Amino acid sequence: MDVHYPLFKKQDIDAFFALFQNNLANFVVITVTLLGMGFSTEIVFGRVIPGVAVAVIVGNLYYAHMAKRLAKKENRSDVTALSYGVSTPVMFVFLFGVTAPALALTNDHELAWKIAVAAAFLSGLVEALVAFFGNWVRKHTPRPALLGALAGVAFTFVAGEMLFSVFEVPIIGLIALAIILVGFVAKVGLPFKIPASLLAIIAGVVLAFALGYQTSEDLTQALESVGFYPFLPTLAAFEGMSYLFGALIGLLGILIPITIYNAIETMNNVDAMSAAGDSYDVRECQAVDGIGAMIGACFGGMFPTTVYIATVGAKQMEAGRGYSVLNAVVFALASVTGLIAAFSALIPMAAIAPILVFVGMSMISSTFANNERKYYPAIALAMLPYIANYMMTRFNNNAPDVVAGISEGIVPLGQGAMFTAIIIGAITVFLIDKDFYKAAIFSVIGAVLAFFGFMHAPSLAINAAFDFTIGYLLIAVFFVYTGFREKGQAVSTEKEQTQKVA
């Protein structure tokens, strides 16, 4: 008998708010940043936001379809759809590493937008091609290394960053956090059976207006942007491509590594869901992310998309596929009507942040829970590069002397943190297993990545990080020597035991 897999259930409400606020926060950052750069409201609300929304809509609906397919295949009703949206780290790169340079070169906002759209289309194409190798990489890279790298992101940019937001406005933040912890951690029912995330947001909004942190003027100003912004196809991606392969060819040095990072982020998040019980094809997911970004670019969107780290949080909330469908529907309405600005004005960050704190907690705890205890050191080590990456990205632009004063190693450790985390995590896993030859192989891979600047360097180049390249090659030699010596000692021990028996 086939198990019924519902389109929507109560648990989807909490997961929807977690995913919605994550995407909403990115949309707000995009809006504020582009308007601050001088882009017109016509471009921002009429082209960029609807275009990005198209990518979000397509991906969420497809991942809901994938969840239904998996539920039918395994005859289960507890399958959770993958969370999907704009990749936050990649978003910042596209804002300040692609759009800003394009605007500085052309001094033309519409042309800069076209160049950024072309970059997003190209990034999506590259990720779709990377999908052919996704499962192979996943199969040959130890899970503790992949999930440890992801836990590093959860610890710093998700749980850590959001906990800071909680304590920025403690009256709102602590109450919202308490509601989330009672509802999700203690698993206690809340008044009137209101979902924890919804109650936290309602309480936050009420307190924000009651205490004067937000006023009716804020809402009135935001509502001025409300209107009708239809989804309009555009050839901007192809018009901007000539500049991308011309005067701005140097941007490819940014696009390629950040796209590979995006593909790895998707792979890690899919692997985290596999550990939690829902196994999806990583190649298909990477292809969906890439195609979603390309479709979004065809409607004016200028940001790649990815499977979210929040997926594991949705799994722990016992969500199904309804939250993904609802997210697509709400963002379609919000982008077409211009309500993105109104939502951002209405909901204080201190009320939203606790939901992501829980998501980060869930990701870290599930990483350790779904790996053997002997691999805990590898997970812990894989998490550490993201502490450096967080410090580098948050403080280095405005205060490089402060970061350098703490340690000269912070910046190179933080550059390409995802690659570094996976490499050192994998090396540690193989050393724990006494598989010294595989540890040597990953050391050589680390040397190659450092040589071309994928990690420990500010940009792609030949011989980008010489000292690190040599360092990884030397430890590869050391591991090979250690493996050879251990094998020799094992043979000697076996001979001695054979002689004693004889």
C-alpha angles and dihedrals in degrees: 000000000000117000115236112245107197124220090223137009137174094264089060090071094067093044090048092056091047092052094038095053091047092054091039091055090053092047090051092050090049092049097047094044097048093045088049089054089056100258112153123249086242091062096038100043098022101045116006101045095043090045094052089044090056090057091048092048095049094047096045093050092047093049089050086054091049090051091053090049092051092046090052093046094051095031092234132138096198098072115132121211117234116260114239140186147106113335106241099211091044090048091060091048091052092047098048104017099044113015097041095050091045090053092046091052099044102027084209117114096200093049091046088053091052091050091050090048089051090050091052091049092049091047090052091050092051092049091049088054092046087059089079089069099037100099092043091056091045091051095050100040117079114249094228088059094048095044092041090058089050092048087055089058090047093050096050114023098028115030096019099044092044093048087057088056090051092057094044088076102021099180091058098029099049093047091049091046091050090052091050093048093047092048101040107023102032089031092217121155116250129220115294088003090277112168111255096239093049092048091049091053093046091049091047094051093047093048093045092057095037093052095042098247086124129026138193088258090065091053093044091053092049093049090058087076093057113113141105118305111171125200104262123184115229140187091216092117092060094041091054094045093081090061092044090057092037128041092000097046088125089071088073087072087064098038098054099053094040090051091051088048089052091051091050090048089055091047092051093048092048089050090051089055090049089055089050092054108270113097116197129177105262092204092057091047093051089048091050091050092050095045091045091056090048093050090047089052090054087061096044101273116143105189132082119234134221146181105273130239085227089077093089090050089053089050091053089049086057092238123166128196100297095084090058093049091046091050090054092049095047094048091048090056095040094051096043092049098038093240092138090091092046092051091049091052094046101048117058117220090233089064094048098041097073090063090059091044087060091047090053092047090050093050094050095045094046090050091060094037093054097050132066116265092243089066095055092100090055092050092048092049092048090055095056102074089065091061087060091043091052093050092045096049096040101042111015098077095057102025113025092157091059093053093044089048091058093050137329088224097064097083099045091044090051095047108095090359094170092058093043092049093051094045098049091039092053092046090053092048092053092047090052088052090045089237094142096168093059089047087055091050092055089046089057090048087053090052091051092049091049092046092057094040101250087131137015090024135084095233144359115287142135111275089003097162109022099172093050092046091055091043093055092046091051094052089047089058090047092052092049090050091048092049092049091049093047091050091050092049090049091053091048091049091050091051092050092051091048091051092050091052091048 
